C-alpha cells in the first residue's frame, strides 16, 4: 500500500486523464511508477558506480588547477 500527496496541478491532470479514458487515477499512477522505476534504478546505480570509481579532488587543489586560488 502506498499513499502519496501530489501537487494540485498534477492531481487535476491525473483526474482529467482518468475521466477521459475511463481508467482510474491509481492505474495511471501505477503505470507511471512502473515505467520510470527501472530508469531511476539505472541512473542511481550509474551515479554510485561513478562516485566509487572516480578519485575525489580536494577543493583547494581544484581551485589551484582552475587558477582560482588566492
N, C-alpha and C positions, 0 to 999 in steps of 0.2 A: 504494500500500500504506500502510495506517495501522494502528498498534498503539497502543492506549490502555489505561491502567490505570483500573479502576473500583473504587469502594468496594465492599466485600464485600456490603453490603446491596443495592446496585444490581445487582451481578453475580448475586446469588441471585434477584432478581426477574426478571431477563432470562432466566436459566436456566429458571425455573419457567414463564414465558410460552412459551418455545421448546418445552418438553416438552408443555405443554398443547395447543399448536397444531400441532406437527409441523414448525414452521419453525425455521430456525437463529437463533442469537443474532446472527450477523452480519447477517441480514436485518433484524431489528428495530433494531439499532444504525444500520444504513444508513438505514432509513426515518426514524428519529428525526432524524438529521442532515439529511437532505434536506428534511424538513418544517419544520425550525426555522432552517435556514441563511438563507433569504430574510428571515425576521423579524429575525434578528441583523444582517444586512446593512442592512436598512431602519433599524433602531434606531441603529446606529453612524453611518450616513450622516446621519441627522437630528441627532444629537448634534454631529457635526462641523460641520454647517451652522449650527446654533445658536451654537456656540462661535465660529465665524468671523464671524458677523453681529452678535452682541451685544457691546456695549462692556464691557471689564473695568472693575471698580471697585476701586481700591486699598483694602486692609484699613482703613487709617486713616480714609479717607473713609466707608466703610461703618459703622465704629464711631461716627463723629460723627452720621451720619444716624439711627442707631438709639439714640443717646443713651448709648452705652457708652464713649465716650472718657473718659479720666481727667481 
